[in-house]
C-alpha cells in the first residue's frame, strides 16, 4: 500500500475514534439537577431527622455551605455511597443530581448577590411545634409580591396554608411572616417571589 494511503487510513481512523469518544461524552454529560425536586426528596427521606431541622448538623454533619467544602461529584458520592450511620437510599442518578442541586443552595447561593442568588430563609423556633416565624433575607431590595406558605403531603392527600404575605421588618433586606402548622410531621416551607421564583425548605414540626 502506498505511504500516502497508509497516512490517509490512519487519519480517517483517528477522526472516527475521536468522533465516537465525543459522542460518548455528550451522551453521558451530566444534566444540572432540579433543586425543587431535590427539596421534595430531602423532605420525604426525612434527612432533617439526622442533619437537624435547618441542616446545621445534629447526628449528621452540617450541610449548610457544603458546596464550598466539596465538589458536586463528592457530594453525589457521599449520597450514593454513604458512610455509617447514614442509611443507603436507592436514589437514581437523576435524583442524586437533584439533591446535590438543592443542598448546594442551602446557604442562599452566591454570596456576591449576583443574578440568580437565592434568598436565605430562617425559622424561629428552628423546630416549631404549632407555628413559626419565617424570615426571608434577600440580597437586594425585597420584592413586593413575596409570600410564604406551608405544605404537607400524606400519601396522595395534601394539606397546607394559603399563601401568606411576607411583611417588612426593621432590616431593609428582610421580610417575615408567622406560619401555622396543623399537625406534626414533615412540612415544606414554600417562599414565592418575583411572580415565578420559588424556594422550598423542608422542616420537621414536632407536636
Secondary structure, 3 states (H helix, E strand, C coil): CCHHHHHHHHHHHHHHHHHHHHHHHHHCCCCCCCHHHHHHHHHHCCCHHHHCCCCCCCCCCCCCCHHHHCCHHHHHHHHHCCCCCCCCCCCCHHHHHHHHHHHCCCCCCCCCCCCCCCCEEEEECCCCCCEEEEEEECCCCCCCCCEEEEEEEECCEEEECCCEECEECCCCCEEEEEEECCCCEEEEEEEEECCCEEEEEEEEECC
